Amino acid sequence: MTHLAGVFPILPTIFHGSGELDLAGTRNVLEYILAAGAAGVVFPGLASEYDMLSVDERLQITTVLGEWIDGRVPFVVGASHPDVATATRLASAGAAAGAVAAMILTPHAHAGDAEAMARYFNDIHAASGISIMLQNAPAPMGVGLGVAQVAALASAVKGITYVKEETQPSGHRITALATQARGNVAAVFGGAGARYVMDELQRGAIGTMPACEVTEVHVDMLARYHRGDVQGARDLFERTLPLLSMQAVFRWRLTKAVLLRRGLIANAHVRAPGAALDAWDERELDALLARIADLVPLDNTPGASARMSL
């Protein structure tokens, strides 16, 4: 079994202004993520607008991602879907593309029914053969299982190898899972845009799965933490927190606005509903990026040599 640890950014889906898939732009962002030192990559997740993609689009990008990554880093495929047959199809496609795990949200249809929830995950694992990363996100995205429920589910479903804990307070839950899920879960990752990453790391999280626009900073942050420079890691965390706070409001739009400024994509089109940045927000974003220009230079992005023409 591949040991997963470190920074696993969520790869966003890049679109043309028409709303169609922009595969060249998506690959540019992937190459940036890898050149920035990420330990692995996840697609699709919430930050990929996965629920705005058709099943065929998810399958298409999963297949080409396997070809693009070509074993350079571990690939975690997002296989969340309320229908078990479709989730199985997505997980199996990930396995065929070289993914080492399938990240799957708890389906709302089985909230409150532990047996049905376990059957859902067991069926997917049995049919796909891929390890499962249980994504425990709060409502409305997921169900937001309690720690005891997560531990019981991991015990009932041998295919659940990892947990991505995003229900708050995530730090408390990671501490509790270390005891209650011992022996059933190999590792727990944090998420939520890495807004709580310092607390999560100190409580035993093996890594983080944030949005991707400042991947090199997250990589440096975890590297400093793991070599014992906790204050240096905290300094990076505190310097980027204003940007992450803005990202919590505008989500995909903020990520793509930064990627656009960094020359990685040609269009910041978003399919998902939500608040758009207005002129005041655009100026605020520019100000925030100017304050961390030494960490996130707009004119010197990792992976430039592998970038495709936009």
N, C-alpha and C positions, 0 to 999 in steps of 0.2 A: 504494500500500500504506500502511495506517495505521501510523504510528510508535508503537510501544508502549514506555512507560517509566514508572517510578514505582511507586506502591503499588497492587497489584491484589489486594485481599483475596478469599479464598474465601468465597462466600456459603454458610452452612450451610442445611440443610433443617430447617425448623421443623415440629414435629409437635404435635398435640393429645395429651392424656394417653392417649387410646385408641390412639395410634400412627398415626392418619391424618394426612395432610398438613394443615398449617395455613398456607394461602396468605396470610392476613392477617398472621400473624406473620412469614412469610418476607419479605413486602413491607416490613414495618416495618424489618427488619434491612437490607434493600437501601437504603431511603431514608436510614437512619442512615449506612451506608457512603458513600453519595454526598454527603450533607451534611457528612461529616467530611473531604471533600476527596480521596477516592480517585481515582486516575487512571483506573481501570477496575475491572471486577468479573469474577470467574471462577465458573462453576457448570456442573456439579458437579465438585468435586475430592474428595480424600481427606477433607478437613474437612467435606464435605457429606454424608458417609456414602453416597457414590455407589453402593457395592456393596451397600447395603441397600435401594436403590430399584429398583423394577421399571423396565423399559424404558419402559413407558407413563407412569409417573410422571416419569421424566426428560424425556420428550418434552413432557409437559404443562407442567412448570415452565419448560423452555426456551422454549416458545412464549409463555407469559405474561411471562417475563422480558424478551423482546424488546419486548413491548408496554409494560411498565413502564419500562424503560430509555429507550426511544424515542430512541436516538441521543445521549443526554446524555453518555455515556462509552463507550469501547470495551468490548465484551463478548467474553470468551473462553469458549467452550463446552467443557465437559469431555466428550470422546467416547470415553473409555477403555472397551474391551470386548474380550474375547478373540476374539470372532467378528467377522471383517472385515465381513461384511454388516451386522451390528448397529452396529458402530462407524461404518460409512459412513452408516447411517440417522441416527445421533445427530449426526454432523458435518453432514450435510445439513440437519437440522432447525435446527441452530445457524446455519448460513448463511442459512436462510430467516428466522430471527428477528433477523438483523442482526449476528451474531457475526463478528468479524474474524479469528478463529483458532480452531482446535480443539486443545485440549490432550489428548494421548493418551499413556498409559503404554506402555512396551515390553511386549508380551505374552509371558508365560512360555513359551508353546508354541514360540516361535521363538528362545529363548535358545540361543546357540551356532550358529545358522544365519543368517549375515549376509544371504544371498540371500532367504531366506523373510521375514526381518524387513524388508528393503527392499521386497519385493513387497507386504507387508501395508500399509505406509504409502503406497506409490505407488498402490495400488488405492483407498485411502480418498481420497487427494487427487484422483485422476483423476475419481472419481465425484461428489465433493462440491464440488470447485473451491475449497475453503477452505484458507487457509494452515494449516500444522501447527506446533504447539508440542510438541516432543518432551519428555515428562516423564521424566527419567532418575532415577527413585527406586530406592533399594536394595531388595533382597529383605527381607521377603516381598511388599512392595507391587508392586515392579517387578523388573526384571532387574539394574539397576545396571551399565550398560555402562561399560567403560573409556573414557578420553578418545579414544583412537585409534578405538575402535568408534563413538563418537558422531560424530566427524569424518567417518569413512567413510560412515556412514549418511546424514549430512546431504549429503554429496557425491553419494550414489547416489539420493537422493530430493529432487528439486528443490522439492517442496512444503514441506519442512521449513525454516521460516523462523526459528523461535525454539527455544531450549532452556530448560527449567526444570531446573536442576541441583540435585539433592538428595542425590546419593551423596557420602559424606564421604571425604576432606576437601573440601568444596565449593569452598572458596577456591582450593586448588591446582588443581582441575579447571577453574574459571573462568579462571584465568591461562593454563592450557595450551590451553583451547579458543580463546582469543583468537588464538593462533598457528595451531593445527592446523585450526580450522574457518573461518579467515579467508576471506571471500568467499562462503561457503555459508550462514552463519548471521548474521542481521541483529543479533541481540541475545541475551544470556543473562540470565535471571532467577534469583534465589535463591529458596529456599523454606524448608522445615523450620521453619516457625513463626517465621521471622526471628530465630532464635537465633544465627545467625552473620552477621547482616546487615552489621555494620561491616566485617568482613573481606571479605565478598563485594563491597561497594561499592568498597572500595579496590582490589580486584583487577579491576574492570571490569564488574561486574553492572550492568545498566541499571535494575533495580528488584527488587522483592521481592513474593512472593505468600504472605502469612501468613494465619493465621486472623484473624477480623474483630473480636474483642471490644475491641481498643484501636486501632482504625483511625486515629483522630485523632492518636494519639501516633506511629504509624509515618509518617503523612503529615508531621508536624512534623519528625520525625527526618531523613527524606530531604531535606526542604526546607532544613534547617540544613546538612546535609552538602553539598548542591549549591551553596549560597551561600558555602561556604568555612568554615563554623562547625563544623569536625569535632569539636571538644571539646564543643560544645553537643549535637551529635548523639549523641556517646558518652555524655554525661550522661543523656540520655533512655533510651538503650539499657540502661545499667547500672541505672537506676531500675526499668525494667520487666522486667529479666531474671529476678528471682525468680518473677514471675507466669508468664513464658514457660517457665521450668523446670517449674513445676507443670502447665502446659498440656501439656508433653511427656509427662507421665505419664497424665493423665486425658483428653487430647485433646478430643473433642466435648463431653464432660460438663463440662469446665472452661469451654469457650467458652460453652456454654448457661447455665451457672451465673452467669457474669458478665452475659450478656445479660438474664437474668431479673432480676438485681439492678438492672440499668440501666432496667428497665421496658419493654424492647423486645419481650419475648415473654411469653406467659402460662403456658407450661409448658416445662420443660427436658427433656422426654422424648427419649431416645436409643434408636435401634433397634440400633445396633452393640454387639457384646459388649465387655466390658472392665470394669476396676475402677470402681466408683462411689465418689463422695465420701462419707465417713462424717462423723459429727459433728465429729471432730477436724479433718478436712480443711475442712469448712465454716467452722470458726472460723479456720483458717489463711488461707483465702481472704479472709475478712473483714479479717483483719489486713493482708494484702498490699495489698488495695484501699485500706484506710485510709491506708497509707503513700504512696500515689500519688493521693490524692483530688483534688489540684490538677490532675493530668493527666487523670484518668478520673473525673470527678464522676458520682455515681450519680443525682443529681437534675437534671442539666442535660445531656441527651444531644443531640448534633446531629441535626437532622431531625425534631424534635418536631412541627413544623407539618404535616408530611406523614404523620404516624403514623396508622394505622388503629386503630379501637377494638378492644381485646383481649377 
